[in-house]
Amino acid sequence: DDWLSGLARSDTEVAIVMNPDDFGSRVRAYCQATNASITSWGRTEKRNTMVGGHPHSKHLVWLGADCVPDEPVPVAIARKRAAALGLKLVREKSHDHLQPL
């Protein structure tokens, strides 16, 4: 697949376990469980730089997503729901960032 080209070895290992389509399904399930909306998913390098993203962001390979719940969800509950879906949750000031475990 084209989306695998140019990835670091660790990204490729994660991608073999979870591809962007599978990741998207899991993010959708997380958002449905937490009543959240996706505000960012895949990004171009230019967009990633514009928003101050990490140079090796999972967004660049469609394995990173940002979600905002309609109502606050305690971080312990959010992390438990994410982990049950094979996702790592990073609580940011304005959103929850998700990527594969």
C-alpha positions in Angstrom: 0.0 0.0 0.0 1.2 3.6 -0.8 0.5 4.8 2.8 3.2 2.5 4.1 6.0 4.0 2.0 8.4 6.2 3.9 7.3 5.2 7.4 9.7 4.6 10.2 10.1 1.0 11.2 8.1 1.4 14.4 5.2 3.0 12.5 5.2 0.2 10.0 5.0 -2.4 12.9 2.0 -0.5 14.3 0.5 -0.2 10.8 0.6 -4.0 10.3 -1.5 -4.5 13.4 -3.9 -1.6 12.7 -4.3 0.0 9.3 -6.0 3.4 8.8 -9.4 1.9 8.0 -9.3 -0.2 11.1 -8.1 2.8 13.1 -10.9 4.9 11.7 -13.5 2.3 12.8 -12.1 2.3 16.3 -12.0 6.1 16.5 -15.6 6.2 15.4 -16.5 3.7 18.1 -14.7 5.8 20.7 -16.5 9.0 19.6 -19.8 7.2 19.7 -19.1 6.0 23.3 -18.0 9.4 24.5 -20.4 11.5 22.4 -17.4 13.2 20.7 -16.7 14.7 17.3 -13.5 14.2 15.3 -11.8 17.5 14.7 -8.6 16.3 13.0 -7.5 13.0 11.4 -5.1 12.6 8.6 -2.9 15.5 7.7 -0.5 16.6 5.0 3.0 17.6 6.1 2.1 21.2 5.3 -1.1 21.2 7.5 0.7 19.4 10.2 3.4 22.1 10.3 0.7 24.8 10.2 -1.0 23.5 13.3 2.2 22.9 15.2 2.1 19.1 14.9 5.0 16.8 15.8 7.2 16.1 12.8 6.5 12.4 13.2 2.9 12.8 14.1 0.6 9.7 13.6 -1.7 12.1 11.8 0.7 12.0 8.8 0.0 8.3 8.3 -3.8 8.5 9.2 -3.1 6.8 12.5 -3.8 9.8 14.7 -7.1 11.6 15.4 -8.3 14.4 17.6 -11.7 14.3 19.2 -13.8 16.7 21.3 -16.6 15.4 23.5 -19.8 17.4 23.8 -19.5 17.1 27.6 -16.3 16.5 29.6 -15.4 12.9 30.1 -13.2 12.1 33.1 -9.7 11.1 31.8 -9.7 7.7 33.6 -13.0 6.7 31.9 -11.8 8.1 28.5 -8.5 6.1 28.7 -10.4 2.9 29.7 -12.7 3.2 26.7 -9.9 4.0 24.4 -7.7 1.1 25.6 -10.6 -1.3 25.2 -10.6 -0.3 21.5 -6.8 -0.7 21.2 -6.2 3.0 21.3 -3.9 5.2 23.3 -5.5 8.4 24.6 -3.5 11.6 25.2 -5.5 14.3 26.9 -4.6 17.7 25.5 -6.0 21.1 26.6 -8.6 21.4 23.9 -9.1 17.8 22.7 -8.4 14.1 23.1 -5.7 12.7 20.8 -6.0 9.1 19.8 -3.5 6.7 18.2 -2.9 3.0 18.2 -1.6 1.4 21.5 
